[in-house]
Amino acid sequence: MLSGLALLLLVCLLHMFVTAQGNPWSQSLGCDEYLGSGKVMDKCGVCGGDNTACKLVSGLFQQHSLNKVGYHKIVEIPEGATKINVTETLKSRNYLALKSRSGRSIINGNWAIDRPGKYEGVGTMFTYRRPNEVTSTAGESFLAEGPTNEILDVYVIYQQPNPGVSYEFILPSDNPPQHPDHRPGGNTLHGQSGNDHRGNPNQDGYDPAGGGKYPPQVPNNQVPAVQPPRRQREYNWKLSGATECSASCGRGSRYTIFRCVHRLSHEHVPENQCDSSTRPSSQEEPCNLQSCPAFWDIGEWSECSKTCGLGMQHRQVLCRQVYANRTLNVHTSRCRHLEQPETTSTCQLKICSEWQIRTEWSACSVPCGVGQRTREVHCVSNVGDFVSDEECNMKLRPSDNENCDMGPCAKSWFFTEWGNKCSAECGMGIRTRGVLCLTNHISSLPLEGCGHERPTDSQVCNHGPCESRIEWFTAPWSQCSTECGSGSQQRAVVCLMKSDEGFNVMPPYECSSLDKPLNQQSCHLKPCGAMWYHTDWSACSKMCEGGFRVREVRCLSDDMLSSEGCKEELKPVGREECNPEPCIPHIDENCRDKYFNCNVVVQARLCVYDYYKTTCCASCTRVAHRQSQHRALS
């Protein structure tokens, strides 16, 4: 009878609770484990928080063009960061890279590109993603939950203009706000909250201090339920084995399995025969602890170092070993049982075009002084055709013009022909010519600078013996040193004594009693007018087969300025032929064809390449000689 009254009382209480509070089982459980509290985790991981316990750091690295190819730092992620996300805004040929502040490379270090996957570092696990290079336009990224235990540096490996790299992560605030636990008022029994009438904490099943739950106390006025008599269970839970190991090596996990069995016969029976509340929880056990064999983890090849011709490419090859569902880098000695893959390889995207010099240097543009000479330089493809200069390396282009020095011109000695008049009518005299050093094509001022080997402007002349007398003998004045304009003239003054044998030259002191005549004086015959001046001949332009040499001829006035008053028929020749003898070609005995079909090489115009030029030396040399003769004739 008492048991029935207690059951009736419980039904009435439950009806009153549902009527007052609504259906409690229709409400969701909050993060504080209170039914209907409505609390959720904020972005800082605080239950019911207001996102002030942490701060979000985000940014966009938008520097489009960088100074050089290689690693460029984007951002520094401090210790303790969580929810790390670094993503390229658009697919490019650039790569992201991670490095710890202690110097350890985590992703894409040392110029080697890692494969997409999971990589551990600075206390967390990074997920490295590189979308499909053909079908996707998304850039690569890496994510990590954190928190990090070390400062992390993020880099971009720059190879082309940067489309942009976004980054964000969460850091704890310096003074995180405190969020006390607030009890929800909707789940208290009969709507009570706060302390009960005895001043004890709430007894609705939640312990604020311990964070756990315990059974509510029975109200003082509630009739205790009659406990049914205990009976011995007929079925029990029994340990019957474990699941398969999650890994064949390197430490896996397995879980215990409990099955429902008959207490006496231990036969398996359906699980609903046993009390589910007494079923032991499955326990995790380690298994297969032996190390997995190490293996070579091969990264992707880098891009070829050259866009054409023979280059190099690299890849990262690491010795790795799997343990506890993580792939770790280990010493290379653990992979010595395996052949190590190559880390470098040659590559060639295409054959480069190359610069070829097609003609010899032309003649100098001036007959004397410094001028220019030219030659033909072309960019030639691998099949011998002329192509645009942009297809060859402009830094390696041979010069197609250069300065040439044809000898002194601006600072050269100019001289006239020897004069026909001797300074003495008899005996020994002197005849002269004009000698002049000009500094350039325009100026007429004589200037030192033509060299120390000045051509002589006088020479001895003799018109026969003179009449006998004993005295200072003065020869007639020589011609003026210049036939026109200001100059100087000399005469011989000697002491002579006449004897029967003729004249004898005596020492000057024998005539010391006599006044010695002057032996030099200035002269000015007449204005010169325009005259032809010329330099020495230049070197011959060719050593054989007929070349030419030149000299500069100028018409100069009295004041040594260029003039047009010279007679054209008296102008000295300025160019003449030289070295007409034929050239004797040099025959190299080692220049031979190594194959019988070198005529095919000539027809395909492959003699422009050094390999064929050596292999088919004789054939290529004959073709080059014929081409040079053809150009000479044309």
GULOFI-949574 format. One record per residue (C-alpha): residue number from 1; x, y, z. Coordinates in steps of 0.5 Angstrom, whole numbers, padded with zeros to 4 digits. Last residue first. Example, Ala and Ser with C-alpha at 12.3 -4.5 7.8 and 13.67 -1.06 7.14 Angstrom:
REM GULOFI-949574
 pos    px    py    pz
   2  0027 -0002  0014
   1  0025 -0009  0016
//
This chain:
REM GULOFI-949574
 pos    px    py    pz
 634  0160  0081 -0208
 633  0166  0078 -0209
 632  0169  0078 -0202
 631  0162  0075 -0200
 630  0163  0070 -0204
 629  0170  0068 -0202
 628  0168  0068 -0195
 627  0162  0063 -0197
 626  0167  0059 -0200
 625  0171  0059 -0194
 624  0166  0057 -0189
 623  0163  0051 -0194
 622  0170  0048 -0194
 621  0171  0049 -0187
 620  0165  0045 -0185
 619  0167  0040 -0190
 618  0174  0039 -0187
 617  0171  0040 -0180
 616  0165  0035 -0180
 615  0166  0032 -0173
 614  0169  0039 -0170
 613  0164  0044 -0173
 612  0158  0039 -0172
 611  0160  0039 -0164
 610  0161  0047 -0165
 609  0154  0048 -0168
 608  0154  0053 -0174
 607  0156  0047 -0178
 606  0149  0045 -0178
 605  0146  0048 -0184
 604  0142  0042 -0186
 603  0146  0041 -0193
 602  0153  0041 -0189
 601  0151  0036 -0184
 600  0148  0032 -0190
 599  0155  0033 -0193
 598  0158  0030 -0187
 597  0155  0023 -0189
 596  0162  0019 -0189
 595  0163  0021 -0181
 594  0170  0023 -0178
 593  0171  0029 -0183
 592  0178  0032 -0182
 591  0181  0038 -0179
 590  0187  0035 -0176
 589  0192  0037 -0182
 588  0190  0044 -0181
 587  0191  0047 -0188
 586  0193  0055 -0187
 585  0190  0058 -0193
 584  0196  0062 -0197
 583  0193  0069 -0199
 582  0195  0072 -0206
 581  0200  0077 -0207
 580  0197  0084 -0208
 579  0200  0087 -0201
 578  0198  0094 -0202
 577  0193  0099 -0206
 576  0193  0107 -0205
 575  0189  0112 -0202
 574  0190  0119 -0200
 573  0194  0121 -0207
 572  0197  0128 -0206
 571  0193  0134 -0209
 570  0197  0138 -0214
 569  0191  0137 -0219
 568  0186  0140 -0214
 567  0190  0146 -0213
 566  0189  0149 -0206
 565  0184  0154 -0205
 564  0179  0150 -0201
 563  0181  0152 -0194
 562  0182  0149 -0187
 561  0185  0153 -0182
 560  0193  0154 -0182
 559  0193  0161 -0181
 558  0196  0161 -0188
 557  0191  0157 -0191
 556  0191  0149 -0190
 555  0189  0144 -0195
 554  0189  0137 -0192
 553  0191  0130 -0194
 552  0190  0124 -0189
 551  0193  0118 -0191
 550  0190  0111 -0193
 549  0192  0104 -0194
 548  0189  0099 -0199
 547  0188  0091 -0199
 546  0190  0086 -0204
 545  0190  0078 -0203
 544  0194  0079 -0197
 543  0196  0082 -0191
 542  0189  0086 -0191
 541  0188  0093 -0189
 540  0195  0096 -0190
 539  0198  0100 -0184
 538  0197  0108 -0185
 537  0201  0112 -0190
 536  0204  0118 -0187
 535  0200  0125 -0186
 534  0199  0130 -0191
 533  0199  0138 -0192
 532  0197  0141 -0199
 531  0197  0149 -0199
 530  0193  0155 -0199
 529  0196  0162 -0199
 528  0203  0162 -0196
 527  0203  0170 -0195
 526  0210  0172 -0197
 525  0217  0172 -0195
 524  0217  0173 -0188
 523  0224  0171 -0185
 522  0227  0171 -0178
 521  0235  0171 -0177
 520  0240  0166 -0176
 519  0248  0165 -0177
 518  0250  0172 -0175
 517  0257  0175 -0177
 516  0263  0174 -0173
 515  0266  0181 -0172
 514  0274  0179 -0173
 513  0279  0178 -0168
 512  0276  0172 -0166
 511  0278  0169 -0173
 510  0283  0164 -0171
 509  0278  0162 -0165
 508  0273  0159 -0170
 507  0278  0153 -0171
 506  0280  0153 -0178
 505  0277  0150 -0184
 504  0282  0150 -0190
 503  0281  0152 -0197
 502  0285  0150 -0203
 501  0291  0147 -0204
 500  0295  0153 -0205
 499  0292  0156 -0199
 498  0286  0160 -0197
 497  0284  0160 -0189
 496  0277  0159 -0187
 495  0273  0161 -0181
 494  0266  0159 -0182
 493  0259  0162 -0181
 492  0254  0157 -0185
 491  0247  0161 -0186
 490  0240  0160 -0183
 489  0233  0162 -0184
 488  0227  0163 -0180
 487  0219  0163 -0181
 486  0213  0167 -0182
 485  0209  0166 -0188
 484  0211  0163 -0194
 483  0216  0158 -0196
 482  0217  0156 -0189
 481  0224  0155 -0186
 480  0226  0161 -0191
 479  0231  0159 -0196
 478  0238  0159 -0193
 477  0242  0165 -0192
 476  0248  0165 -0197
 475  0254  0162 -0193
 474  0258  0167 -0189
 473  0266  0166 -0189
 472  0269  0169 -0184
 471  0276  0171 -0187
 470  0281  0168 -0192
 469  0279  0168 -0199
 468  0278  0163 -0205
 467  0272  0163 -0209
 466  0267  0157 -0207
 465  0267  0150 -0208
 464  0260  0146 -0211
 463  0253  0147 -0210
 462  0252  0143 -0204
 461  0245  0142 -0200
 460  0245  0139 -0193
 459  0238  0138 -0190
 458  0232  0142 -0186
 457  0225  0141 -0183
 456  0227  0134 -0180
 455  0221  0130 -0178
 454  0219  0130 -0171
 453  0220  0124 -0167
 452  0218  0126 -0160
 451  0211  0125 -0161
 450  0205  0129 -0164
 449  0203  0132 -0157
 448  0206  0139 -0157
 447  0201  0144 -0160
 446  0201  0148 -0166
 445  0194  0152 -0166
 444  0190  0151 -0173
 443  0184  0147 -0169
 442  0179  0144 -0174
 441  0181  0137 -0176
 440  0185  0136 -0169
 439  0191  0138 -0166
 438  0196  0139 -0172
 437  0203  0138 -0172
 436  0207  0142 -0177
 435  0213  0141 -0181
 434  0215  0146 -0187
 433  0221  0144 -0192
 432  0228  0147 -0192
 431  0235  0147 -0196
 430  0241  0148 -0193
 429  0248  0150 -0195
 428  0255  0147 -0197
 427  0259  0150 -0202
 426  0257  0155 -0207
 425  0250  0159 -0208
 424  0248  0157 -0201
 423  0241  0157 -0198
 422  0239  0152 -0203
 421  0233  0153 -0207
 420  0228  0147 -0209
 419  0224  0147 -0203
 418  0223  0140 -0200
 417  0215  0138 -0200
 416  0211  0140 -0195
 415  0210  0137 -0188
 414  0204  0135 -0183
 413  0206  0131 -0176
 412  0200  0128 -0173
 411  0196  0130 -0167
 410  0188  0129 -0170
 409  0190  0123 -0174
 408  0195  0119 -0171
 407  0193  0111 -0172
 406  0187  0108 -0175
 405  0184  0106 -0169
 404  0178  0102 -0169
 403  0172  0103 -0164
 402  0167  0097 -0164
 401  0161  0095 -0167
 400  0157  0088 -0167
 399  0159  0086 -0160
 398  0157  0079 -0158
 397  0151  0078 -0155
 396  0151  0074 -0148
 395  0147  0079 -0144
 394  0142  0079 -0149
 393  0141  0071 -0148
 392  0138  0069 -0155
 391  0130  0068 -0156
 390  0129  0076 -0156
 389  0134  0077 -0162
 388  0129  0074 -0166
 387  0130  0068 -0171
 386  0135  0067 -0176
 385  0135  0059 -0178
 384  0140  0054 -0177
 383  0136  0049 -0174
 382  0138  0050 -0167
 381  0136  0057 -0168
 380  0141  0063 -0170
 379  0141  0070 -0166
 378  0145  0074 -0171
 377  0151  0078 -0171
 376  0154  0082 -0177
 375  0160  0086 -0177
 374  0162  0093 -0176
 373  0168  0098 -0175
 372  0168  0105 -0172
 371  0173  0111 -0172
 370  0179  0113 -0168
 369  0184  0117 -0172
 368  0186  0116 -0179
 367  0182  0113 -0185
 366  0175  0113 -0182
 365  0170  0108 -0182
 364  0174  0103 -0181
 363  0174  0097 -0185
 362  0169  0091 -0184
 361  0170  0086 -0178
 360  0169  0079 -0181
 359  0162  0076 -0182
 358  0156  0072 -0179
 357  0158  0072 -0172
 356  0153  0067 -0169
 355  0149  0068 -0162
 354  0145  0062 -0160
 353  0138  0059 -0159
 352  0137  0054 -0154
 351  0135  0047 -0154
 350  0128  0046 -0150
 349  0126  0044 -0143
 348  0133  0041 -0141
 347  0134  0038 -0135
 346  0139  0035 -0131
 345  0138  0032 -0124
 344  0139  0033 -0117
 343  0136  0029 -0111
 342  0137  0022 -0113
 341  0134  0017 -0110
 340  0138  0013 -0104
 339  0138  0006 -0105
 338  0135  0002 -0099
 337  0138 -0002 -0093
 336  0142  0005 -0091
 335  0135  0008 -0090
 334  0136  0008 -0082
 333  0143  0011 -0083
 332  0139  0017 -0086
 331  0137  0020 -0079
 330  0130  0020 -0078
 329  0124  0025 -0080
 328  0118  0023 -0077
 327  0111  0020 -0080
 326  0106  0020 -0074
 325  0100  0015 -0073
 324  0104  0013 -0067
 323  0111  0011 -0071
 322  0112  0012 -0078
 321  0119  0013 -0081
 320  0122  0018 -0085
 319  0129  0018 -0089
 318  0128  0025 -0093
 317  0129  0026 -0101
 316  0128  0034 -0103
 315  0128  0035 -0110
 314  0133  0039 -0115
 313  0133  0041 -0122
 312  0139  0043 -0126
 311  0140  0046 -0133
 310  0142  0044 -0140
 309  0139  0049 -0145
 308  0133  0053 -0145
 307  0129  0056 -0139
 306  0134  0054 -0134
 305  0134  0052 -0127
 304  0129  0047 -0128
 303  0123  0048 -0124
 302  0123  0044 -0117
 301  0122  0036 -0117
 300  0117  0034 -0112
 299  0119  0031 -0106
 298  0121  0023 -0104
 297  0120  0020 -0098
 296  0125  0015 -0097
 295  0123  0009 -0092
 294  0124  0007 -0085
 293  0122  0000 -0083
 292  0116  0000 -0078
 291  0119  0000 -0071
 290  0116 -0005 -0066
 289  0110 -0003 -0062
 288  0105 -0007 -0065
 287  0100 -0006 -0060
 286  0098  0000 -0055
 285  0091 -0002 -0051
 284  0085  0003 -0051
 283  0080  0001 -0046
 282  0072 -0001 -0047
 281  0068  0001 -0042
 280  0065 -0004 -0037
 279  0058 -0006 -0038
 278  0054 -0005 -0032
 277  0049  0000 -0035
 276  0047 -0004 -0041
 275  0045 -0010 -0036
 274  0045 -0016 -0040
 273  0040 -0020 -0044
 272  0040 -0014 -0049
 271  0047 -0016 -0051
 270  0044 -0023 -0054
 269  0047 -0029 -0051
 268  0054 -0032 -0052
 267  0055 -0038 -0048
 266  0059 -0037 -0041
 265  0055 -0044 -0038
 264  0054 -0041 -0031
 263  0053 -0033 -0032
 262  0051 -0034 -0039
 261  0055 -0029 -0043
 260  0054 -0022 -0046
 259  0060 -0019 -0049
 258  0066 -0015 -0048
 257  0071 -0012 -0053
 256  0078 -0009 -0051
 255  0080 -0004 -0056
 254  0086 -0004 -0060
 253  0092  0002 -0062
 252  0098  0002 -0066
 251  0105  0003 -0065
 250  0110  0003 -0071
 249  0108 -0003 -0074
 248  0102 -0007 -0077
 247  0097 -0001 -0075
 246  0090  0000 -0072
 245  0091 -0007 -0068
 244  0085 -0011 -0069
 243  0079 -0011 -0064
 242  0080 -0014 -0057
 241  0078 -0020 -0054
 240  0072 -0024 -0050
 239  0072 -0020 -0043
 238  0065 -0022 -0040
 237  0059 -0018 -0039
 236  0054 -0022 -0034
 235  0048 -0026 -0035
 234  0043 -0029 -0030
 233  0044 -0024 -0025
 232  0043 -0025 -0017
 231  0037 -0022 -0014
 230  0036 -0016 -0010
 229  0029 -0015 -0007
 228  0026 -0009 -0010
 227  0027 -0002 -0006
 226  0021  0002 -0004
 225  0021  0009 -0006
 224  0022  0014  0000
 223  0016  0018  0001
 222  0018  0025  0000
 221  0017  0031  0005
 220  0024  0032  0006
 219  0026  0032 -0001
 218  0031  0027 -0004
 217  0037  0030 -0005
 216  0039  0031 -0012
 215  0044  0026 -0015
 214  0051  0028 -0017
 213  0054  0032 -0023
 212  0061  0035 -0024
 211  0064  0042 -0025
 210  0067  0041 -0018
 209  0066  0048 -0016
 208  0059  0049 -0019
 207  0057  0042 -0017
 206  0050  0041 -0021
 205  0045  0036 -0020
 204  0039  0041 -0017
 203  0042  0041 -0010
 202  0043  0049 -0010
 201  0048  0051 -0005
 200  0046  0050  0003
 199  0043  0056  0006
 198  0038  0051  0010
 197  0032  0054  0006
 196  0035  0053 -0001
 195  0041  0057 -0004
 194  0040  0060 -0010
 193  0035  0058 -0015
 192  0028  0055 -0014
 191  0023  0054 -0020
 190  0020  0047 -0018
 189  0026  0044 -0019
 188  0031  0048 -0023
 187  0032  0048 -0030
 186  0030  0054 -0033
 185  0034  0059 -0028
 184  0041  0057 -0031
 183  0047  0057 -0027
 182  0052  0062 -0028
 181  0059  0060 -0028
 180  0064  0066 -0028
 179  0067  0068 -0034
 178  0074  0072 -0033
 177  0076  0076 -0038
 176  0083  0075 -0041
 175  0089  0080 -0039
 174  0094  0079 -0044
 173  0089  0077 -0049
 172  0090  0070 -0052
 171  0093  0070 -0059
 170  0088  0067 -0065
 169  0091  0066 -0072
 168  0090  0069 -0079
 167  0094  0070 -0086
 166  0092  0072 -0093
 165  0098  0071 -0099
 164  0097  0076 -0105
 163  0098  0075 -0112
 162  0105  0075 -0112
 161  0109  0076 -0118
 160  0113  0070 -0120
 159  0118  0066 -0117
 158  0118  0068 -0110
 157  0118  0062 -0104
 156  0114  0066 -0099
 155  0116  0065 -0092
 154  0112  0064 -0085
 153  0116  0065 -0079
 152  0114  0061 -0072
 151  0115  0063 -0065
 150  0115  0057 -0061
 149  0110  0053 -0057
 148  0104  0053 -0062
 147  0097  0052 -0060
 146  0095  0050 -0065
 145  0090  0048 -0069
 144  0094  0048 -0075
 143  0092  0050 -0083
 142  0097  0051 -0089
 141  0095  0053 -0096
 140  0096  0053 -0103
 139  0093  0057 -0108
 138  0086  0056 -0111
 137  0085  0056 -0119
 136  0084  0049 -0119
 135  0083  0044 -0125
 134  0090  0043 -0127
 133  0095  0044 -0121
 132  0090  0040 -0117
 131  0090  0044 -0110
 130  0096  0044 -0105
 129  0095  0043 -0098
 128  0099  0043 -0092
 127  0096  0041 -0086
 126  0100  0043 -0080
 125  0100  0039 -0073
 124  0102  0043 -0067
 123  0108  0043 -0062
 122  0113  0048 -0066
 121  0112  0043 -0071
 120  0109  0037 -0074
 119  0107  0036 -0082
 118  0101  0033 -0085
 117  0100  0032 -0092
 116  0102  0036 -0099
 115  0109  0034 -0102
 114  0115  0038 -0100
 113  0119  0043 -0104
 112  0126  0043 -0103
 111  0130  0050 -0103
 110  0132  0049 -0096
 109  0125  0049 -0093
 108  0119  0047 -0096
 107  0115  0046 -0090
 106  0118  0045 -0082
 105  0125  0048 -0083
 104  0128  0048 -0076
 103  0132  0055 -0074
 102  0130  0056 -0067
 101  0125  0061 -0069
 100  0121  0055 -0073
  99  0121  0055 -0081
  98  0115  0055 -0085
  97  0114  0056 -0093
  96  0109  0058 -0098
  95  0111  0056 -0105
  94  0110  0061 -0111
  93  0108  0058 -0118
  92  0101  0061 -0117
  91  0094  0059 -0115
  90  0090  0065 -0112
  89  0089  0068 -0105
  88  0095  0064 -0102
  87  0093  0061 -0096
  86  0095  0062 -0088
  85  0091  0059 -0083
  84  0093  0058 -0076
  83  0087  0057 -0071
  82  0091  0058 -0065
  81  0098  0062 -0063
  80  0101  0061 -0056
  79  0108  0063 -0059
  78  0108  0069 -0064
  77  0107  0068 -0071
  76  0112  0072 -0075
  75  0109  0074 -0082
  74  0111  0075 -0090
  73  0118  0073 -0090
  72  0121  0073 -0097
  71  0125  0066 -0099
  70  0128  0066 -0106
  69  0127  0070 -0113
  68  0130  0077 -0112
  67  0127  0084 -0111
  66  0120  0083 -0110
  65  0114  0085 -0114
  64  0107  0085 -0112
  63  0107  0086 -0104
  62  0100  0084 -0102
  61  0101  0080 -0096
  60  0094  0080 -0093
  59  0093  0081 -0085
  58  0089  0077 -0079
  57  0090  0077 -0072
  56  0084  0075 -0068
  55  0084  0077 -0060
  54  0083  0072 -0054
  53  0079  0072 -0048
  52  0074  0078 -0051
  51  0070  0073 -0055
  50  0064  0074 -0051
  49  0065  0067 -0047
  48  0059  0062 -0046
  47  0064  0056 -0045
  46  0071  0059 -0047
  45  0075  0056 -0053
  44  0077  0063 -0055
  43  0072  0063 -0061
  42  0066  0062 -0057
  41  0064  0056 -0054
  40  0056  0055 -0053
  39  0051  0057 -0048
  38  0044  0056 -0049
  37  0042  0053 -0042
  36  0037  0049 -0044
  35  0040  0043 -0041
  34  0046  0044 -0037
  33  0052  0041 -0039
  32  0056  0047 -0039
  31  0057  0047 -0047
  30  0049  0047 -0047
  29  0045  0041 -0047
  28  0039  0042 -0052
  27  0031  0042 -0050
  26  0026  0037 -0052
  25  0027  0033 -0046
  24  0025  0038 -0041
  23  0018  0038 -0044
  22  0015  0045 -0041
  21  0017  0048 -0035
  20  0011  0049 -0031
  19  0006  0043 -0034
  18  0012  0039 -0034
  17  0014  0040 -0027
  16  0007  0039 -0024
  15  0006  0032 -0028
  14  0012  0030 -0025
  13  0010  0031 -0018
  12  0003  0028 -0019
  11  0007  0022 -0022
  10  0012  0021 -0016
   9  0006  0022 -0011
   8  0002  0016 -0014
   7  0009  0012 -0014
   6  0010  0013 -0007
   5  0002  0012 -0005
   4  0003  0005 -0009
   3  0009  0003 -0005
   2  0006  0005  0002
   1  0000  0000  0000
//
